[in-house]
Amino acid sequence: MPELRKDPITSRWVIISTERGRRPHFLEMEPPHKSDGFCPFCPGNEDKTPPEVLAYRPNGGPPNSPGWSLRVVPNKFPALQIEGDLDRKGEGMYDKMRGIGAHEVIIENPDHLATISQLPEQKVEEILWAFRDRILDLKKDRRFRYILIFKNHGTAAGATLEHPHSQLIATPIVPKRVREEVDGAKEYFSYKERCIYCDIITQEREQGARLISENEDFVVIAPFAPRFPFETWILPKAHDSFYEDGQKREYVNLARSLRDTLLRIEKSLSHPPYNFIIHNTPFHENQRDSYHWHLEIMPKLTRVAGFEWGTGFYINPTPPEDSAKFMREIDLTP
């Protein structure tokens, strides 16, 4: 059983996950874009994954069989486990609880090599709807306080299988990084009575130097103080605290923004590994006025080393104004 332990100095929670340590060694060393060999995520291998919790089958068909356009399955080696009670307790001065949560894999499409940037916009939209469907289902569980949707693309970004997939982890606590964002936004709102993300969007659209692209519902920017070269944010123009509250048109335009942005990153940087994450409002919290959900994309172009780990400062060699200009000017013509 995994365990959650709290650092008493920083209040950061750590997952001690014994199941993750049992992953086959070959998965850790799997090279990127390897097209031969066995893949448990490919059609026909549905019995090699845990039973699906969600699947889109345009032509119908039984669960856990071919014919799907997207599947969601529990992670075979979960960081947290769904069964059990939290059993919060102390051990002297230390706090801990059972590692209860959900860890799921969103298998984005049947094609072993088709990344999001290569998919039609309708297929990208389908992935975004799957994110929404799983959030709405899991947030009914009162044990969970937060859900992080994330994607690791490429071995250097943490991917252990090459078949295009994203992941979801539901946690019984609000992660420290998220809490810092939510509290910072709340403090700004209490002082100015405005959402800080809405103000960022307004200023970046007016100034234009860090604006990469925009459509009817979303703006894509290089943030003012990025931790990493070519770090990119996608934000809804209309204030919205919860990703899962989006409407049909918004998911259509988010699919367009996400596909467009990943294509710009791939063309700009010769298909780098990257991570993307969706930062959403924690469950059961009234942050509708102050917090604004958003998606962050971080290409893996530099290494986090001793200075960064020791200080929390990030050294970024690329000004965001330069990266935004470079990405704006990329020709997306096939």
Steps between C-alpha positions, in 0.01 A plus 500: 500500500645843406537757777484878515751669732515871585827690524460691831729783383353590161154337539562318172340156471699213346361175359690192609380268223618141524297391197687741272825334600378170355472625145693280256846637441458501123224760526741743663748457215254497209640725224271760343320433172572128500249361253561127538437273795199445722280792609225443759318815384453393137166359376473126554692514828213623718537198729856610582379811686275528805128515404406832345310760701404702191510439126366674193383249236346677199342179373421343836638167616571328832738646762867403492494407133621665177295766323582787736619848409613579857535292818559586865642227725642492852879521503644152538766639735309775686660769710187489720235232551125544474395255772502577871466775757745784550578402861669828587736461794807638668835337560649717771542843340430365150169478310410228255204326340435211268578559135140519386418655165441419136760457228369456146640491147319670213596306184442783256447309177554155346789614277831409664687802363234774452578785740256779585655737247437242225137428588197672347358767729190287562719222641683747725164624622408141587804480729394821674147363552650186656690719746172669590307175533754349738524813715122516537487135602790503745409826671192321640739308729521705821844361579656695213598867517679546168545347154801568282483424128845474345688368199859378480612494137836335437733303723678812628161636613418184698306290248554126542287392202504668161133448406339847536339530841433744782452432869277602787578485871241583765644583843351531849690825557560816295860486371732772630569652158128528431432641846763770444332599171150501647606699807699748290200560276274537802732758658507702176120488481459611862714806427377598152165320474607365161624164379877507447475269200241723336733796552791303349289418194398865455856629530656236276241561226560876522881479501533210256867423567428168671179419314537190282148449366134535589157397382145580604532335842869448581824692515848343477790684663857465612473590871687807627725299736530150347691228682601327177587603142188513281266441794151574368161560662154457349228694686126540443416863421178486701555459872444137594623324813418142403618324185205261518248787476590572137244508220511329160638803315775546759626142464498541122717812528721349769566205269597748229731693735665191646564336163627826352733569795651150508557521126679834545718350775585196288588710194692757706705251700525188281246287688625533859375296793254699706257493790162666516280540805154637568483707818143503624321629808510258796175322580269629770662847500330827414760661273269585213588870502875479560635190324509436125574152364772474237726260313880520523740346247868452588740375230794306647792708373706555816580296809399592854825475697648580841436875506134459410443218751684688773339841456174462308637749243480391137761611246337559161738595214219606263299823556128432457474790254746318272330163529156653437624684189663185368186292553272770354698506179502122444338403171235237579425424135527122446 
